[in-house]
Amino acid sequence: MQYARLGETGLIVSRLALGSMTFGAGVGIFASVAKVDQKGANDLVARAIDGGINFFNSADVYAGGESERILGKAIGPKRSDVVIATKVGNRMSPALIDAGLSRRHIISAAERSLERLGTDYIDVYLVHKIDPLTPVEETIEALEDLVRAGKVRYIGFSNWPAWLAAKAVGLQHARGWSAFRAAEMYYSLVGRDLEHDVARGTPGPFSARKVDLRRSVCAQMLEQAVGANGLQYGKVGA
């Protein structure tokens, strides 16, 4: 297994992470995805750890929270040896306020994720989507409070456009707050929107490409704040 720093931090993670979107019994949009029960998850996590993987990824929305619970149980006593990333932002119940990136929802969602994962801290907490109703200042202040409370170690984003992430990072630096240190972005042969934002390579749908983060001012700001090691490509799924 190869390892790298998480962004510009001193946290060392495996270059491969095990995602848990398939853990649990899915309903709705996850009905055809979440198929792995606790026993299957235990086996997958154990094999991953034996293979040198120390980085595990989840989200509160996966299987309605069941994915986090299964992952936490599968990791069990190995918790202190691994890095857990999870995400916040999607709707978790019919309640009007149980979604988004407001201060109320972020703090409430973090508490519930901690309970489901069976841990007292989250290594990497990612905002999972944009929230057009909540000012970005409110979102990043809530994340900062979680870091200062010791409930979150590092923060990052997923499925955000470069300009919004760059704006957030600029505000975080200006206010002396913890900055985004990781980014999880969808990028595959059939999902290439990322190239318009931060990545550029040889033209052509099947060309071998080297990601170049120097294309735009937004990309430069992201690279300075998060670091190339903190940008995760090849993500399949939301």
VENSUL-V411441 format. One record per residue. OMEGA is omega in whole degrees, 0 to 359 (999 if undefined). NEAR is the number of other C-alpha atoms within 10 Angstrom. Layout:
omega=OMEGA near=NEAR
omega=OMEGA near=NEAR
//
This chain:
omega=175 near=9
omega=183 near=9
omega=180 near=14
omega=172 near=14
omega=174 near=16
omega=182 near=24
omega=179 near=23
omega=178 near=17
omega=175 near=15
omega=181 near=9
omega=182 near=13
omega=180 near=15
omega=175 near=20
omega=180 near=19
omega=174 near=17
omega=175 near=17
omega=176 near=17
omega=178 near=17
omega=185 near=20
omega=181 near=23
omega=180 near=26
omega=181 near=20
omega=176 near=25
omega=177 near=27
omega=187 near=18
omega=173 near=20
omega=180 near=13
omega=182 near=9
omega=180 near=10
omega=184 near=17
omega=181 near=13
omega=184 near=11
omega=185 near=18
omega=184 near=20
omega=188 near=16
omega=180 near=19
omega=184 near=15
omega=180 near=17
omega=179 near=10
omega=179 near=15
omega=178 near=22
omega=181 near=19
omega=181 near=11
omega=181 near=17
omega=180 near=20
omega=179 near=15
omega=178 near=12
omega=180 near=17
omega=177 near=17
omega=180 near=10
omega=177 near=10
omega=178 near=15
omega=177 near=22
omega=186 near=24
omega=182 near=22
omega=188 near=25
omega=178 near=18
omega=175 near=26
omega=182 near=26
omega=184 near=27
omega=183 near=22
omega=181 near=27
omega=177 near=26
omega=180 near=18
omega=182 near=19
omega=179 near=23
omega=179 near=29
omega=182 near=30
omega=179 near=21
omega=179 near=24
omega=180 near=27
omega=179 near=23
omega=181 near=17
omega=178 near=21
omega=174 near=21
omega=184 near=14
omega=178 near=9
omega=186 near=13
omega=184 near=16
omega=182 near=9
omega=188 near=11
omega=178 near=16
omega=180 near=19
omega=173 near=24
omega=173 near=21
omega=191 near=26
omega=183 near=26
omega=174 near=27
omega=182 near=22
omega=181 near=21
omega=183 near=16
omega=179 near=20
omega=179 near=11
omega=181 near=8
omega=185 near=8
omega=186 near=9
omega=183 near=13
omega=180 near=18
omega=173 near=19
omega=186 near=25
omega=174 near=29
omega=177 near=23
omega=182 near=19
omega=185 near=15
omega=181 near=21
omega=183 near=23
omega=178 near=18
omega=181 near=13
omega=179 near=22
omega=179 near=22
omega=180 near=16
omega=177 near=15
omega=178 near=26
omega=180 near=20
omega=182 near=15
omega=181 near=19
omega=180 near=27
omega=181 near=18
omega=179 near=15
omega=174 near=13
omega=175 near=21
omega=183 near=24
omega=182 near=21
omega=182 near=23
omega=186 near=30
omega=170 near=25
omega=195 near=27
omega=185 near=25
omega=175 near=18
omega=176 near=19
omega=184 near=17
omega=183 near=9
omega=185 near=9
omega=176 near=13
omega=181 near=12
omega=178 near=19
omega=179 near=14
omega=181 near=14
omega=185 near=20
omega=176 near=26
omega=178 near=18
omega=178 near=19
omega=178 near=28
omega=179 near=21
omega=177 near=16
omega=178 near=22
omega=181 near=20
omega=178 near=13
omega=179 near=11
omega=181 near=13
omega=179 near=20
omega=181 near=21
omega=181 near=17
omega=181 near=23
omega=180 near=26
omega=183 near=26
omega=176 near=23
omega=177 near=22
omega=173 near=17
omega=173 near=17
omega=184 near=17
omega=183 near=20
omega=181 near=17
omega=177 near=13
omega=179 near=24
omega=177 near=21
omega=180 near=15
omega=180 near=19
omega=177 near=24
omega=178 near=16
omega=180 near=17
omega=179 near=19
omega=182 near=13
omega=184 near=9
omega=179 near=11
omega=181 near=10
omega=175 near=17
omega=183 near=20
omega=174 near=21
omega=181 near=29
omega=180 near=27
omega=178 near=28
omega=179 near=26
omega=187 near=20
omega=179 near=22
omega=178 near=17
omega=179 near=18
omega=179 near=13
omega=182 near=9
omega=178 near=8
omega=191 near=12
omega=181 near=13
omega=181 near=13
omega=183 near=17
omega=180 near=15
omega=185 near=12
omega=187 near=16
omega=187 near=22
omega=177 near=19
omega=178 near=16
omega=179 near=13
omega=180 near=11
omega=178 near=9
omega=188 near=8
omega=183 near=10
omega=181 near=9
omega=170 near=10
omega=185 near=10
omega=173 near=13
omega=183 near=10
omega=179 near=14
omega=185 near=13
omega=185 near=22
omega=191 near=15
omega=188 near=14
omega=176 near=15
omega=178 near=14
omega=181 near=19
omega=179 near=20
omega=179 near=17
omega=179 near=20
omega=181 near=29
omega=180 near=21
omega=184 near=13
omega=186 near=23
omega=183 near=23
omega=182 near=21
omega=181 near=20
omega=183 near=19
omega=179 near=22
omega=183 near=20
omega=178 near=19
omega=178 near=14
omega=181 near=12
omega=176 near=13
omega=183 near=12
omega=184 near=10
omega=999 near=13
//
